[in-house]
């Protein structure tokens, strides 16, 4: 998804917050955290891993040069997620081929839509959703939010990263699916084997209930009347 400058995203987020029912203060905080050095340092892949992924992402962006449409690469531990749009199926396939040849790419997930580019309003809605999901993950004690990278395209939320347990991954996807405006949640998150001190498995009643909204009392009811489908990709 093609985005404007950070300032424009801030303005769009604040404008959308009343419309979509969020808390502007929490969202802006989530945006700042998602872009900060401290956030990168908190990820278990570490500073070096983050730097390597950023280098791969930069090389993919330079190789695509927007000639296959507005495509955004997101990289986590060498695994690449492509989102955005291409004008034709051939352009989408060519973008995948180009990205897969970049050194350091270990896996590639092509979620590019064959469609016209998003307009400014859709970009703003996607930016708001990403910021809200990030904010909700950050304040949840059962989710190590630094290990999740979030990309939103056409109101579909894509998660890529690593989870300490299946319970944590289910909690993260559950939080994402109850964010207002989300149409779909797709997970490319790997579950790391042998991780100690993971969060406890939720009981049946907890698993069947929507998550408690972190901004309860400051926004809409903690129990929305809808939920988006979850599509967990098999890695």
C-alpha positions as CSV (number, residue, x, y, z in Angstrom):
1,X,0.0,0.0,0.0
2,X,1.4,3.4,-1.0
3,X,1.5,5.9,1.9
4,X,2.0,9.6,2.2
5,X,4.4,11.3,4.6
6,X,4.1,10.7,8.3
7,X,2.6,14.1,8.9
8,X,-0.3,13.3,6.5
9,X,-0.8,10.0,8.1
10,X,-1.1,11.6,11.5
11,X,-3.7,14.1,10.3
12,X,-5.7,11.4,8.6
13,X,-5.6,9.2,11.7
14,X,-6.8,12.0,13.9
15,X,-9.6,12.8,11.4
16,X,-10.7,9.2,11.1
17,X,-10.6,8.4,14.8
18,X,-14.0,9.9,15.6
19,X,-15.6,8.3,12.5
20,X,-14.3,4.7,13.3
21,X,-14.7,4.9,17.0
22,X,-11.1,4.8,18.3
23,X,-9.1,6.8,20.8
24,X,-6.9,9.3,19.1
25,X,-4.4,9.5,21.9
26,X,-3.8,5.7,22.0
27,X,-3.6,5.5,18.2
28,X,-1.0,8.3,17.9
29,X,1.0,6.6,20.6
30,X,0.8,3.4,18.8
31,X,2.0,5.0,15.6
32,X,4.9,6.6,17.4
33,X,5.9,3.3,19.0
34,X,5.7,1.4,15.8
35,X,8.2,3.8,14.2
36,X,10.6,4.2,17.1
37,X,14.0,2.8,17.7
38,X,12.9,1.5,21.1
39,X,10.2,-0.6,19.4
40,X,12.7,-2.1,17.0
41,X,15.0,-3.0,19.9
42,X,12.2,-4.8,21.7
43,X,11.8,-7.3,18.9
44,X,13.3,-10.7,19.5
45,X,14.9,-10.7,16.1
46,X,17.1,-8.0,17.6
47,X,18.7,-4.9,16.1
48,X,20.8,-6.9,13.7
49,X,17.9,-8.9,12.4
50,X,15.8,-5.8,12.0
51,X,18.6,-4.1,10.1
52,X,18.9,-7.1,7.8
53,X,15.2,-7.1,7.1
54,X,15.2,-3.4,6.4
55,X,18.0,-3.9,4.0
56,X,16.1,-6.6,2.1
57,X,13.0,-4.5,2.1
58,X,14.9,-1.5,0.7
59,X,16.4,-3.7,-2.1
60,X,13.0,-5.1,-3.0
61,X,11.5,-1.6,-3.2
62,X,14.3,-0.4,-5.4
63,X,14.0,-3.4,-7.7
64,X,10.2,-3.0,-8.1
65,X,10.5,0.8,-8.7
66,X,6.7,1.0,-8.8
67,X,6.7,-0.4,-12.4
68,X,4.4,-3.3,-11.3
69,X,2.0,-1.1,-9.4
70,X,2.0,0.4,-5.9
71,X,3.4,-2.6,-4.0
72,X,4.6,-2.6,-0.4
73,X,7.1,-5.2,0.7
74,X,7.2,-6.1,4.4
75,X,10.0,-8.3,5.7
76,X,10.4,-10.3,8.9
77,X,13.4,-12.6,9.3
78,X,13.8,-12.9,5.5
79,X,10.2,-13.7,4.9
80,X,8.6,-11.3,2.5
81,X,5.0,-10.2,2.3
82,X,3.9,-8.2,-0.8
83,X,0.7,-6.1,-0.5
84,X,-0.8,-3.4,-2.7
85,X,-2.1,-3.6,-6.2
86,X,-1.0,-4.4,-9.8
87,X,-2.8,-3.5,-13.0
88,X,-2.7,-7.1,-14.4
89,X,-2.1,-10.6,-13.2
90,X,1.1,-10.7,-15.3
91,X,2.4,-7.6,-13.4
92,X,1.6,-9.2,-10.1
93,X,3.5,-12.4,-11.1
94,X,6.5,-10.4,-12.4
95,X,6.7,-8.4,-9.1
96,X,6.8,-11.7,-7.2
97,X,9.6,-13.0,-9.4
98,X,11.7,-9.8,-9.0
99,X,11.3,-9.8,-5.3
100,X,12.1,-13.5,-4.8
101,X,15.5,-12.9,-6.5
102,X,16.7,-10.4,-3.9
103,X,19.5,-11.9,-1.7
104,X,18.2,-12.7,1.8
105,X,14.7,-13.6,0.8
106,X,13.8,-17.0,2.4
107,X,10.0,-17.1,1.6
108,X,7.6,-14.8,-0.2
109,X,3.8,-14.4,0.2
110,X,2.1,-12.5,-2.6
111,X,-1.0,-10.8,-1.4
112,X,-1.0,-8.2,-4.1
113,X,-4.5,-7.4,-5.5
114,X,-5.1,-7.0,-9.3
115,X,-7.0,-3.7,-8.9
116,X,-6.6,0.0,-9.4
117,X,-4.5,1.8,-6.8
118,X,-6.1,2.8,-3.5
119,X,-7.4,6.4,-3.2
120,X,-6.3,8.8,-0.4
121,X,-9.4,8.0,1.7
122,X,-8.7,4.2,1.6
123,X,-5.1,4.8,2.4
124,X,-6.1,6.8,5.5
125,X,-8.5,4.1,6.7
126,X,-5.8,1.5,6.3
127,X,-3.3,3.6,8.2
128,X,-5.8,4.1,11.0
129,X,-6.5,0.3,11.2
130,X,-2.8,-0.5,11.3
131,X,-2.2,2.1,14.1
132,X,-5.2,0.8,16.1
133,X,-4.2,-2.9,15.8
134,X,-0.7,-1.9,16.9
135,X,-2.0,0.0,19.9
136,X,-4.2,-2.9,21.0
137,X,-1.4,-5.4,20.7
138,X,0.9,-3.2,22.7
139,X,-1.3,-2.9,25.7
140,X,-2.3,-6.6,25.8
141,X,-0.2,-8.4,28.4
142,X,-0.5,-11.8,26.6
143,X,1.0,-10.6,23.4
144,X,4.6,-9.6,22.8
145,X,3.7,-7.0,20.3
146,X,7.3,-6.3,19.1
147,X,7.4,-9.6,17.4
148,X,4.4,-8.8,15.1
149,X,4.6,-6.6,12.0
150,X,1.3,-5.3,10.7
151,X,0.3,-4.3,7.2
152,X,-3.2,-3.2,6.2
153,X,-4.4,-3.1,2.6
154,X,-8.0,-2.5,1.6
155,X,-9.1,-3.1,5.2
156,X,-7.4,-6.6,5.2
157,X,-5.0,-6.9,8.1
158,X,-1.9,-8.9,7.5
159,X,0.2,-10.1,10.4
160,X,3.8,-11.4,9.9
161,X,6.3,-12.2,12.6
162,X,6.7,-14.8,15.3
163,X,4.6,-15.9,18.3
164,X,5.6,-17.6,21.5
165,X,2.7,-20.0,21.4
166,X,-0.5,-20.8,19.5
167,X,-2.5,-19.1,22.3
168,X,-0.6,-15.9,21.8
169,X,-1.2,-16.0,18.1
170,X,-4.9,-16.6,18.6
171,X,-5.0,-13.7,21.0
172,X,-3.3,-11.4,18.5
173,X,-5.5,-12.3,15.6
174,X,-8.6,-12.0,17.9
175,X,-7.5,-8.4,18.8
176,X,-7.1,-7.5,15.2
177,X,-10.4,-8.9,14.0
178,X,-12.4,-6.7,16.4
179,X,-10.9,-3.4,15.3
180,X,-13.6,-1.4,13.6
181,X,-13.4,-1.5,9.8
182,X,-11.4,-4.7,9.5
183,X,-12.7,-6.9,6.8
184,X,-10.2,-9.8,7.0
185,X,-7.3,-10.9,9.1
186,X,-4.5,-13.0,7.5
187,X,-1.7,-14.4,9.5
188,X,1.8,-15.3,8.3
189,X,3.1,-15.5,11.9
190,X,5.3,-18.4,12.8
191,X,5.1,-20.1,16.2
192,X,8.5,-20.6,17.7
193,X,9.1,-24.1,19.2
194,X,10.5,-24.5,22.7
195,X,9.8,-21.0,23.9
196,X,9.6,-21.0,27.7
197,X,7.3,-18.9,29.9
198,X,4.7,-18.5,27.2
199,X,1.3,-17.1,28.1
200,X,-1.3,-19.6,29.5
201,X,-3.7,-21.2,27.1
202,X,-7.0,-19.3,27.4
203,X,-10.0,-21.1,28.8
204,X,-13.1,-21.9,26.7
205,X,-15.0,-18.9,27.9
206,X,-12.2,-16.5,27.3
207,X,-11.5,-17.9,23.8
208,X,-15.1,-17.5,22.8
209,X,-15.4,-13.9,24.0
210,X,-14.3,-10.8,22.1
211,X,-11.2,-9.1,23.6
212,X,-11.6,-6.4,26.1
213,X,-11.0,-3.1,24.3
214,X,-7.9,-1.4,25.8
215,X,-9.6,2.0,25.5
216,X,-12.7,0.9,27.3
217,X,-14.6,3.9,28.6
218,X,-13.0,6.2,26.1
219,X,-14.6,4.8,22.9
220,X,-17.3,2.4,21.8
221,X,-18.5,-0.7,23.6
222,X,-15.9,-3.4,24.3
223,X,-18.2,-5.9,22.5
224,X,-18.7,-5.0,18.9
225,X,-21.5,-6.4,16.9
226,X,-19.3,-7.9,14.1
227,X,-16.1,-9.7,13.6
228,X,-13.8,-10.2,10.6
229,X,-12.9,-13.7,9.3
230,X,-9.5,-15.0,10.1
231,X,-7.4,-16.8,7.5
232,X,-4.3,-18.4,9.1
233,X,-1.8,-19.4,6.4
234,X,0.0,-22.7,6.8
235,X,3.7,-22.1,6.8
